[in-house]
Amino acid sequence: MDEAVIKYYRKVLRYGFEHTGSIENPTIFLDSIGENIPICAQAAMSYMHLYINIKDGTIGDIKYLCMCDPTANVVAEILCTLVKGKTLAEVAAITEDSFAGVLGTRDEEFLKKSRGIIELINRGLMRYQSQVS
């Protein structure tokens, strides 16, 4: 595992996972298994759920629950930090480089999971926008 990922993971272990939990009646609910997007390690019990509330075209709140490897947990924490308070257009513009910039790493496993979570949230946003249009 990449040293920058380990350092970030140790930090959230020490100070707490700021964005874990669920949101009752979220605007968008996403399940990585249902979407067939492998973000977590391929263990039998691995999953990631994203709960998103949208208010006035911005991400008002975002939480996640997962049974994942440490890298996927780091990716989920970073996603929540990157998107909370952002407009839907700003969220759609997030790339793996956005994630790499937070940690200062180009580790392939980290970037692969970043691409997966970006695809997951973009699917949810596209569905949401098609419903409200």
CORMOBEL-V35280 format. One record per run of one state. SS is the DSSP state (@ for helix, = for strand, . for the rest). FROM is the first residue (numbers start at 1). LEN is the number of residues. If there is no record, write none. Layout:
SS/FROM/LEN + SS/FROM/LEN
//
This chain:
./1/2 + @/3/13 + ./16/4 + =/20/1 + ./21/7 + =/28/4 + ./32/15 + =/47/9 + ./56/2 + =/58/10 + ./68/2 + @/70/14 + ./84/3 + =/87/1 + @/88/5 + ./93/3 + @/96/8 + ./104/4 + @/108/25 + ./133/1
//
